[in-house]
């Protein structure tokens, strides 16, 4: 497999970076080709804007998704976007390693999605979910956070977020599933800033085992287009 | 009231910008003081990083939340963060106007939260939700999207996201509620790129009416700390 790791943590010596390094090491050791987009190291620009297009179809009014579609066809997307698109196209599996910032991804990773998941290629019109442009690719999230697992349980203080997988649903379903990827159950490391080294080692060990048996990680259920008509109204 | 509008749209002539302008006009006309942080216009930097601190307690390892807390006390936060914090402190109501990008806020707005909601002031230790640092302030989201309302209904194609308010729960509860704000039910403008001018005018009219009767907008229920012990375990 070709694997792309998209990594976003402001501290290169973080535990999250260790999880990223573990993925590089383990997946390379079993013969996969691994590529890394380390967004902080790359100084990646996360702001979707008019500057993303070398030329515009409509210079008077920016419709971002429309310009993405045209820019893609005309070769007018900025080179940093183009490079990330090539990496995604080349990948069979994309792993996202990041710390939870405000119950979601850090802005630099959100912007990677905003700018790289271009309309016309990743999705378009009715081509979403099972018909999305990135069918056949897998997505795997590996994330670290300060909270404890019970805080996200049914009766937990953040319970209304439906667990970390529920909290990340805009990402897992609304972004990765939406473009047609098979989304694996996320790997979540809880309470990271506060735990002992031995607990961190155990997490690394679990992560290593997950990576060695990626095919065994359950795929999350996504909406099935067959249940909806052409206007995405449910078929009864 | 002092009102802060945090606005993020890459096109100044967008319908979303018209909603922002409407808020400025309506709220000013009834005597409120209105301040605007137009993040694209300000060229706001959304990337939380080591550069956010003029000096660091620990130059060898970046613990972002820890440095926020110390930087706040020592006056070492970068000036753009400090300015936004002052605007928030001064505000009784904060309105967020933005288009939905990938079922969430645009990266530039996510980064405004990542960098401005500093530990030690907005929250800290057990001071979250009802004890959060921004108690007494109101938050109101006004957002535009391409999808139709029925797509987010219970049996809709994006139904598993629990409606737009559910989809935005990491923002509404996990960010604004978390820091103690009263979070008003969001104002959502559906299908915006595809609707006729008369439909847009109707949305503007609805928005205007909401703004004129802000006290009538329902406040979203948030977790109640009384139901949890000191370690945030549920009290049975």
Contacts between the chains, C-beta under 8 A, distances in Angstrom:
chain1	res1	chain2	res2	distance
A	10	B	48	6.1
A	10	B	49	4.7
A	10	B	50	6.2
A	10	B	62	5.6
A	10	B	64	6.2
A	11	B	50	7.8
A	11	B	61	6.3
A	11	B	62	4.1
A	11	B	63	7.5
A	11	B	64	7.7
A	13	B	61	5.9
A	14	B	62	8.0
A	40	B	47	7.7
A	40	B	49	6.8
A	46	B	46	5.9
A	46	B	47	6.7
A	46	B	107	4.1
A	46	B	108	7.5
A	46	B	111	7.1
A	47	B	40	7.7
A	47	B	46	6.7
A	47	B	106	8.0
A	47	B	107	6.2
A	47	B	108	5.1
A	48	B	10	6.1
A	48	B	101	6.9
A	48	B	106	6.5
A	48	B	107	7.0
A	49	B	10	4.7
A	49	B	40	6.8
A	50	B	10	6.2
A	50	B	11	7.8
A	61	B	11	6.3
A	61	B	13	5.9
A	62	B	10	5.6
A	62	B	11	4.1
A	62	B	14	8.0
A	63	B	11	7.5
A	63	B	193	6.8
A	64	B	10	6.1
A	64	B	11	7.7
A	65	B	146	7.9
A	101	B	48	6.9
A	101	B	110	7.8
A	101	B	114	4.9
A	102	B	110	7.4
A	102	B	113	5.3
A	102	B	114	6.3
A	102	B	117	6.9
A	102	B	170	6.9
A	102	B	171	7.8
A	102	B	174	6.2
A	102	B	175	4.8
A	102	B	178	7.9
A	103	B	169	8.0
A	103	B	170	3.6
A	103	B	171	7.8
A	103	B	173	8.0
A	103	B	174	3.1
A	103	B	175	6.7
A	103	B	178	7.9
A	104	B	104	6.5
A	104	B	110	6.7
A	104	B	170	4.8
A	104	B	171	7.8
A	104	B	174	7.5
A	105	B	110	7.6
A	106	B	47	8.0
A	106	B	48	6.4
A	106	B	110	7.7
A	106	B	111	8.0
A	106	B	114	6.2
A	107	B	46	4.0
A	107	B	47	6.2
A	107	B	48	7.0
A	107	B	107	4.7
A	107	B	108	7.3
A	107	B	110	4.2
A	107	B	111	3.2
A	107	B	114	5.3
A	108	B	46	7.5
A	108	B	47	5.1
A	108	B	107	7.3
A	108	B	111	7.6
A	110	B	101	7.8
A	110	B	102	7.4
A	110	B	104	6.7
A	110	B	105	7.6
A	110	B	106	7.7
A	110	B	107	4.2
A	110	B	110	4.8
A	111	B	46	7.1
A	111	B	106	8.0
A	111	B	107	3.2
A	111	B	108	7.6
A	111	B	111	8.0
A	113	B	102	5.3
A	114	B	101	4.9
A	114	B	102	6.3
A	114	B	106	6.2
A	114	B	107	5.3
A	117	B	102	6.9
A	129	B	157	7.5
A	146	B	65	7.9
A	148	B	232	7.7
A	150	B	232	7.8
A	150	B	233	6.5
A	151	B	232	5.4
A	155	B	234	4.7
A	156	B	232	7.4
A	156	B	234	7.1
A	157	B	129	7.5
A	157	B	223	5.1
A	157	B	225	7.8
A	157	B	228	5.3
A	157	B	232	4.6
A	157	B	234	7.8
A	158	B	173	7.8
A	158	B	174	7.1
A	158	B	223	7.1
A	159	B	223	7.5
A	160	B	169	6.7
A	160	B	173	6.2
A	160	B	223	6.9
A	161	B	169	5.8
A	161	B	170	6.7
A	161	B	173	6.8
A	161	B	174	6.3
A	167	B	169	7.5
A	167	B	170	5.6
A	167	B	174	6.9
A	169	B	103	8.0
A	169	B	160	6.7
A	169	B	161	5.8
A	169	B	167	7.5
A	170	B	102	6.9
A	170	B	103	3.6
A	170	B	104	4.8
A	170	B	161	6.7
A	170	B	167	5.6
A	170	B	170	7.2
A	171	B	102	7.8
A	171	B	103	7.9
A	171	B	104	7.8
A	173	B	103	8.0
A	173	B	158	7.8
A	173	B	160	6.2
A	173	B	161	6.8
A	174	B	102	6.2
A	174	B	103	3.2
A	174	B	104	7.5
A	174	B	158	7.1
A	174	B	161	6.3
A	174	B	167	6.9
A	175	B	102	4.8
A	175	B	103	6.7
A	178	B	102	7.9
A	178	B	103	7.9
A	193	B	63	6.8
A	223	B	157	5.1
A	223	B	158	7.1
A	223	B	159	7.5
A	223	B	160	6.9
A	225	B	157	7.8
A	228	B	157	5.3
A	232	B	148	7.7
A	232	B	150	7.9
A	232	B	151	5.4
A	232	B	156	7.4
A	232	B	157	4.6
A	233	B	150	6.5
A	234	B	155	4.7
A	234	B	156	7.1
A	234	B	157	7.9
